[in-house]
Amino acid sequence: MKSSRAALPKAVALPPSYDAFFSFHVHKTGYCGVATYTKRAFTVPLKAEEGLTSIIQPKPPLSPQDRISTSYPSAVGVLDAQEEHEDTPELDLKTLDSEGRAVTTDLGLFVLINLYVPNHAGTPEREAFKMAYHRLLAKRVDILLREGREVIVVGDLNAVAAVEDHVEGPGMMRKEKERLDAGLEPSGEGFWDSPWRLWMRDWIIREDNPHGKLVDIVRKKWPDRKDMYTCTSPLLPQDHV
């Protein structure tokens, strides 16, 4: 939802027969945002929150009874990796949760987290922000799972968990193998050199990773389907890989 509250038409904000929940960037109008719509004929959310931390509160703020969880992520384990990026601006949880990137709804049988995860934008600052956001998401899901909740994560995670999820993945793997076979040093730009891909890979439960947290339901349902990319580009020809 690259919009703002002020620019949202009533028909989009309050469609008939639906409940709608939004989150927008606190400062940049139209930069990013997410929306979750639920059809009343099928379900009515019990609770809803903007963001992942409970720091971004409506007015009046949510009471403890209105919140989805009894506890929320702290900075420990989310922001302490900043020591690796001494030249990047210091982050805090409120800054991470102020870009309109998450709506969390409690649907009774499960909690739905709808996301627009940051991309890295090619700068150390945004890469640090992105990885901190991934860790924040992981902490939020861990807390919900510990509380005995079922969790569904949807949206744009701006990361892939497997080579076959990326339209350029097989080509990247092939080029890196050719480089290593030629006796050259690793390029540092291989498929698994991206820390967010490693994070995503380790987050998903697979046969070789039983300690993951979530199931990739699309791959579980269609394990052998080809050309089912979650990361692609309309500029690439079909035979690129």
CORWO-V690391 format. One record per run of one state. SS is the DSSP state (H for helix, E for strand, C for the rest). FROM is the first residue (numbers start at 1). LEN is the number of residues. Records with the same first field share a line. If there is no record, write none. Layout:
SS->FROM-LEN / FROM-LEN
//
This chain:
C->1-9 / 14-4 / 25-8 / 40-7 / 51-13 / 67-13 / 85-8 / 97-5 / 107-4 / 117-7 / 147-4 / 157-6 / 167-2 / 182-9 / 194-1 / 205-1 / 207-2 / 210-4 / 215-2 / 222-9 / 232-6 / 241-1
H->10-4 / 64-3 / 80-5 / 93-4 / 124-23 / 163-3 / 169-13 / 191-3 / 195-9 / 217-5 / 238-3
E->18-7 / 33-7 / 47-4 / 102-5 / 111-6 / 151-6 / 166-1 / 204-1 / 206-1 / 209-1 / 214-1 / 231-1
//
